[in-house]
Amino acid sequence: MASSVRYDVPELDAFTRPWWEAAAEGRLLIRRCRADGCGAAHHYPREFCPQCWSEDVVWEEASGVGSLYTWSVVHMNDLPPFGERVPYAAAVVELAEGPRMMTEVVDCAEADLRVGMPLRVTFREGGGERRVPVFRPA
């Protein structure tokens, strides 16, 4: 019997709902601090700025472009639905806006992965109405 439990998408909550709604529309959001002298962008979404601790942060649409910072090719994962995807490239992408984001690189052979390679966001179905941002070579 197949499990209905998924380990690839977190639970929605009131704070992250705008992020998931944007992803469902094919848009990637980050958070930006509006405090004087800061202006730092960050990801994962938090209700405060991790640089200056200001709570004056807003959602901002990211360009969706970045570069590969690091990765690891996963060959074995028994948690659903990852087992159906192996091997896959779990990655950290440095977004053009500055923050780094944990994600997955798709549509790229393992041998072609390179630090600094340009990437562009795309979205994969994540169950229900949710879509999950992943990256492919630009």
N, C-alpha and C positions, 0 to 999 in steps of 0.2 A: 504494500500500500504506500503510495506517494505521500510525503509529508506536505502539509499546507503551510508550514512555518518557513519563512524566508529570512535569511541572514544578510541580505545585500541592501536593504533599505531600512533606515531607522523609523521609529514611530513619528507621526506628525504631531506637532503641538502648535499652540497659538503663535509662539514667537517665530518658528521656522516656516509657518504656512506660506508667507509671501515668497520665500525661496522656492518651495515646491511648486507653487502656482506658476512662477516664472519658468521653472524648468519644464513644466507641462506645456508651456507655450514655446519652448525652444530658446529660452533666454537664461543666461547665467548671471546670478547676482552675487555681489560681494558686499561687505560693509565698509563704510568710510567714516572716519572721525571728522567732526566739524569743529572741534575745539581750536581756539586760536593757537597758532604755532605748531599744530600737529598735522592733521590731514591724512593720517596713515590709513591705508586700506588693509583689510584683514579678511581672512577666511580660515577657519570655519566661522560661521556666524555666531557672534556673541553680543550681549546687550551692553557691552562696554568696550572701550578701546584698549587693546592689550599693550599699547605703547605708553599712553598717558593716563589711563584709567578713567577717562571722561565717559559719561553716559550719553553724550551728544553724538550718537552715531546713526547713520541712515543707510538704507539699502541703495545700491548703485548698480546699474547694469554694467557688467564687464564686457570687454571686447570679444572674449571667447578665444583669444589667441594666447599662446604661451610657448614655453620650451621645456623639453624633458630635463628634469633635474636629476632624477635617479629612478631606478626601477628594479624589480625582481620578477623573474618569470616563475609563476606558480604551476607546478606539475601535479600536485595532489591536494585536494581540498574536498572533504566529504560533507561539508555543510551545504544544504540546498540554497540556491541553485548553482553554487560555484562548481560543483562536481561535473556539471554538464558543460562547463566552459573551458576546462583545463586542456592544454596549457593556456594561461593568460598572463598579461604583463601588468602587474600591480605597480603603480607609478606615483611619483610626486612630480607635478607639473608646476613650473614657475609661471604664473600668469603675467601678462604684459603690465598689469597694474601693480605688480610687486608681490602679492601674497603667493604662497605655495599651497597647492591643493592635492590631497590624496585622491587618486582616481585610477583609471585603467586606460591603457593605450590599446586601441583596436585597429584592425585592418593594417597591421604592420608585422612583417616577419620578425621573429626574435633576433635574427642576425642583422637586421637593419636598424635596430634601436641604437641610438647614439645620444650621449649627453649633449644637450644644447639643440637637439633637432627641433625644428619648428613644428608646432602642433596647433590644431583647431578643435574646438569643442563640437561634439555631436551628442545626441541624447538617445539612450536605450530605454525601452519599456522597463519599468521597475515594479510592475504589479499594480493593479487598480488603475487609477488615473495618474499615477506618478511616473515620471521619467527621470532617469539618472544621467548626469553629465559624465561622459567619457571623452577621450581625445583620440584623434587620428592624425597622421602626418598631414601637414598643411600643403 
